[in-house]
Amino acid sequence: SFNFSVPTNALFGAGKLNELYTQINSPMGAVHGKKALVVISNGKSTGLTDIWTDGKQLKQSKAEYIIFDKVGSNPTKPVVEEGGRFAKENGCDFIVAYLI
């Protein structure tokens, strides 16, 4: 017999991205890490300028990030596996998905 636990916090919904700063590395936050894998839809960067490059959320939390932009609707297993490898190769601690 054994116990298996995979603690995962998923924050989902309108406005949740605006809470990212308070969720990263705060004692009561759901996210603990130093580098994010930012997943966006097939290279669509609409709306990302304010969120990522102006530093409203990730830069305020002092988290680094790298963007993975190869995810479409209903991603296939090879795309998901590629994203996993990309995250591992780049030392990502957590994932932020901004899919439109």
Accessible surface in RSA format (square Angstrom, percent):
REM  Atomic radii and reference values for relative SASA: ProtOr
REM  Chains: A
REM  Algorithm: Lee & Richards
REM  Probe-radius: 1.40
REM  Slices: 20
REM RES _ NUM      All-atoms   Total-Side   Main-Chain    Non-polar    All polar
REM                ABS   REL    ABS   REL    ABS   REL    ABS   REL    ABS   REL
RES SER A   1   168.27 142.2  80.78 107.8  87.49 201.5  61.00 129.9 107.27 150.3
RES PHE A   2   172.20  86.2 140.72  87.2  31.49  81.9 149.82  90.8  22.38  64.0
RES ASN A   3   155.78 107.4 121.94 117.8  33.84  81.5  34.96  84.1 120.82 116.8
RES PHE A   4   162.88  81.5 129.80  80.4  33.09  86.1 131.47  79.7  31.41  89.9
RES SER A   5    93.84  79.3  65.07  86.8  28.77  66.3  46.02  98.0  47.82  67.0
RES VAL A   6    98.29  64.7  74.02  67.0  24.27  58.5  75.38  65.5  22.91  62.1
RES PRO A   7   122.34  89.2  90.68  82.7  31.66 115.1 101.39  83.7  20.95 130.2
RES THR A   8   109.09  77.6  74.32  75.3  34.77  82.9  63.89  85.8  45.20  68.3
RES ASN A   9   100.98  69.6  71.44  69.0  29.54  71.1   6.61  15.9  94.37  91.2
RES ALA A  10    90.16  82.9  56.27  86.8  33.89  77.1  61.27  86.3  28.89  76.5
RES LEU A  11    76.44  42.6  46.02  32.9  30.41  76.5  47.73  33.5  28.71  77.3
RES PHE A  12   188.84  94.5 166.78 103.3  22.05  57.4 168.92 102.4  19.91  57.0
RES GLY A  13    37.94  46.8   0.00   N/A  37.94  46.8  23.04  63.2  14.90  33.4
RES ALA A  14   114.19 105.0  69.38 107.1  44.81 101.9  81.62 114.9  32.56  86.3
RES GLY A  15    42.17  52.0   0.00   N/A  42.17  52.0  26.33  72.3  15.84  35.5
RES LYS A  16    73.00  35.6  68.71  42.2   4.28  10.2  32.38  29.1  40.62  43.3
RES LEU A  17    36.02  20.1  30.04  21.5   5.98  15.0  32.92  23.1   3.10   8.3
RES ASN A  18   111.10  76.6  93.94  90.8  17.16  41.3  23.51  56.6  87.58  84.7
RES GLU A  19    65.51  37.6  63.49  48.0   2.02   4.8  27.89  53.9  37.62  30.7
RES LEU A  20    12.83   7.1  11.91   8.5   0.91   2.3  12.83   9.0   0.00   0.0
RES TYR A  21    96.55  45.1  92.94  52.9   3.61   9.4  46.46  34.9  50.09  61.7
RES THR A  22    80.62  57.3  73.23  74.2   7.39  17.6  69.54  93.4  11.08  16.8
RES GLN A  23    33.96  19.0  33.96  24.8   0.00   0.0   0.24   0.5  33.71  25.6
RES ILE A  24     7.67   4.4   0.00   0.0   7.67  18.5   0.00   0.0   7.67  20.8
RES ASN A  25    62.19  42.9  35.35  34.2  26.84  64.6  23.47  56.5  38.71  37.4
RES SER A  26    34.27  29.0  30.17  40.3   4.10   9.5  31.03  66.1   3.24   4.5
RES PRO A  27   131.18  95.6  98.00  89.3  33.17 120.6 109.28  90.2  21.89 136.1
RES MET A  28   183.52  95.0 154.67 102.4  28.85  68.7 129.22 109.9  54.30  71.9
RES GLY A  29    11.22  13.8   0.00   N/A  11.22  13.8   1.82   5.0   9.41  21.1
RES ALA A  30    25.84  23.8  10.25  15.8  15.60  35.5  15.12  21.3  10.73  28.4
RES VAL A  31    23.96  15.8  20.95  19.0   3.01   7.3  23.96  20.8   0.00   0.0
RES HIS A  32   112.50  61.5  87.79  61.0  24.71  63.2  65.56  67.6  46.94  54.6
RES GLY A  33    11.05  13.6   0.00   N/A  11.05  13.6  10.04  27.6   1.01   2.3
RES LYS A  34   143.04  69.8 141.92  87.1   1.12   2.7  99.01  89.1  44.03  46.9
RES LYS A  35    43.65  21.3  43.65  26.8   0.00   0.0  15.85  14.3  27.80  29.6
RES ALA A  36     0.00   0.0   0.00   0.0   0.00   0.0   0.00   0.0   0.00   0.0
RES LEU A  37     5.00   2.8   5.00   3.6   0.00   0.0   5.00   3.5   0.00   0.0
RES VAL A  38     0.00   0.0   0.00   0.0   0.00   0.0   0.00   0.0   0.00   0.0
RES VAL A  39    16.81  11.1  16.81  15.2   0.00   0.0  16.81  14.6   0.00   0.0
RES ILE A  40     5.61   3.2   5.61   4.2   0.00   0.0   5.61   4.0   0.00   0.0
RES SER A  41    10.79   9.1  10.74  14.3   0.06   0.1   6.39  13.6   4.40   6.2
RES ASN A  42    92.36  63.7  68.85  66.5  23.51  56.6  23.32  56.1  69.03  66.7
RES GLY A  43    39.46  48.7   0.00   N/A  39.46  48.7  16.72  45.9  22.73  50.9
RES LYS A  44   108.16  52.8 101.72  62.4   6.44  15.3  59.82  53.8  48.34  51.5
RES SER A  45    68.70  58.0  60.81  81.2   7.89  18.2  24.65  52.5  44.05  61.7
RES THR A  46   102.86  73.2  91.49  92.7  11.38  27.1  70.67  94.9  32.19  48.7
RES GLY A  47    42.10  51.9   0.00   N/A  42.10  51.9  30.88  84.7  11.22  25.1
RES LEU A  48     8.71   4.8   8.55   6.1   0.15   0.4   8.63   6.1   0.08   0.2
RES THR A  49    89.41  63.6  86.66  87.9   2.74   6.5  54.32  73.0  35.09  53.0
RES ASP A  50    73.49  51.5  72.99  72.6   0.50   1.2  10.20  24.0  63.29  63.1
RES ILE A  51    28.07  16.0  27.90  20.8   0.17   0.4  28.00  20.2   0.07   0.2
RES TRP A  52     1.57   0.6   1.48   0.7   0.10   0.2   1.48   0.8   0.10   0.2
RES THR A  53    81.64  58.1  68.54  69.5  13.10  31.2  66.29  89.0  15.35  23.2
RES ASP A  54    89.19  62.5  56.42  56.2  32.77  77.5  19.76  46.5  69.43  69.2
RES GLY A  55     7.15   8.8   0.00   N/A   7.15   8.8   2.56   7.0   4.59  10.3
RES LYS A  56   108.46  52.9 106.34  65.2   2.12   5.0  66.67  60.0  41.79  44.5
RES GLN A  57    21.02  11.8  21.02  15.4   0.00   0.0   2.51   5.3  18.51  14.0
RES LEU A  58     0.25   0.1   0.07   0.1   0.18   0.4   0.07   0.1   0.18   0.5
RES LYS A  59   115.11  56.2 100.51  61.7  14.59  34.7  62.58  56.3  52.53  56.0
RES GLN A  60   101.18  56.6  78.51  57.4  22.67  54.0  32.97  70.2  68.21  51.7
RES SER A  61    17.78  15.0   0.93   1.2  16.85  38.8   6.63  14.1  11.16  15.6
RES LYS A  62   179.36  87.5 152.90  93.8  26.46  63.0 105.80  95.2  73.56  78.4
RES ALA A  63     7.33   6.7   0.00   0.0   7.33  16.7   1.33   1.9   6.00  15.9
RES GLU A  64   113.15  65.0 106.97  80.9   6.18  14.7  40.41  78.2  72.74  59.4
RES TYR A  65    58.48  27.3  35.85  20.4  22.63  58.9  22.53  16.9  35.95  44.3
RES ILE A  66    46.67  26.6  43.24  32.2   3.42   8.2  46.67  33.6   0.00   0.0
RES ILE A  67    67.28  38.3  50.16  37.4  17.11  41.2  50.16  36.1  17.11  46.4
RES PHE A  68     7.55   3.8   6.10   3.8   1.46   3.8   7.55   4.6   0.00   0.0
RES ASP A  69    57.00  39.9  52.68  52.4   4.32  10.2   2.75   6.5  54.25  54.1
RES LYS A  70   109.62  53.5  99.13  60.8  10.49  25.0  61.83  55.7  47.79  50.9
RES VAL A  71    18.68  12.3  18.21  16.5   0.47   1.1  18.21  15.8   0.47   1.3
RES GLY A  72    23.91  29.5   0.00   N/A  23.91  29.5  16.62  45.6   7.28  16.3
RES SER A  73   107.63  91.0  74.44  99.3  33.19  76.5  51.23 109.1  56.40  79.0
RES ASN A  74   138.40  95.4 113.28 109.5  25.12  60.5  33.91  81.6 104.48 101.0
RES PRO A  75    64.55  47.0  39.77  36.3  24.78  90.1  44.70  36.9  19.85 123.4
RES THR A  76    80.86  57.5  73.73  74.7   7.13  17.0  74.74 100.4   6.12   9.2
RES LYS A  77   150.98  73.7 138.58  85.0  12.40  29.5  86.48  77.8  64.50  68.7
RES PRO A  78    87.90  64.1  84.04  76.6   3.86  14.0  86.10  71.1   1.80  11.2
RES VAL A  79    36.79  24.2  36.38  32.9   0.42   1.0  36.60  31.8   0.20   0.5
RES VAL A  80    91.27  60.1  81.89  74.1   9.38  22.6  87.63  76.1   3.64   9.9
RES GLU A  81    77.75  44.6  70.17  53.1   7.58  18.1  32.75  63.3  45.00  36.7
RES GLU A  82    56.01  32.2  55.77  42.2   0.25   0.6  18.55  35.9  37.46  30.6
RES GLY A  83     7.42   9.1   0.00   N/A   7.42   9.1   7.42  20.4   0.00   0.0
RES GLY A  84    42.36  52.2   0.00   N/A  42.36  52.2  35.02  96.1   7.34  16.4
RES ARG A  85   133.61  56.1 130.26  66.4   3.35   8.0  62.78  85.8  70.83  42.9
RES PHE A  86    55.40  27.7  54.35  33.7   1.06   2.7  54.83  33.2   0.57   1.6
RES ALA A  87    15.70  14.4  15.70  24.2   0.00   0.0  15.70  22.1   0.00   0.0
RES LYS A  88   175.03  85.4 152.40  93.5  22.62  53.9 103.93  93.5  71.09  75.7
RES GLU A  89   137.19  78.8  96.88  73.3  40.31  96.0  47.68  92.2  89.51  73.1
RES ASN A  90    39.93  27.5  29.78  28.8  10.16  24.5   6.44  15.5  33.50  32.4
RES GLY A  91    49.57  61.1   0.00   N/A  49.57  61.1  37.03 101.6  12.55  28.1
RES CYS A  92    27.65  20.9   1.72   1.9  25.93  60.9   1.72   4.3  25.93  28.0
RES ASP A  93    81.34  57.0  45.33  45.1  36.01  85.1  13.96  32.9  67.38  67.2
RES PHE A  94    23.48  11.7  14.89   9.2   8.59  22.3  22.79  13.8   0.69   2.0
RES ILE A  95   114.60  65.2  87.41  65.1  27.19  65.5  87.41  62.9  27.19  73.8
RES VAL A  96    11.99   7.9   8.47   7.7   3.52   8.5  11.99  10.4   0.00   0.0
RES ALA A  97    61.79  56.8  33.88  52.3  27.91  63.5  33.88  47.7  27.91  73.9
RES TYR A  98    47.90  22.4  45.58  25.9   2.32   6.0  25.29  19.0  22.62  27.9
RES LEU A  99    97.80  54.5  66.46  47.5  31.34  78.8  66.80  46.9  31.00  83.4
RES ILE A 100   104.38  59.4  52.92  39.4  51.46 124.0  87.68  63.1  16.70  45.3
END  Absolute sums over single chains surface
CHAIN  1 A     7076.3       5438.5       1637.8       4121.1       2955.2
END  Absolute sums over all chains
TOTAL          7076.3       5438.5       1637.8       4121.1       2955.2
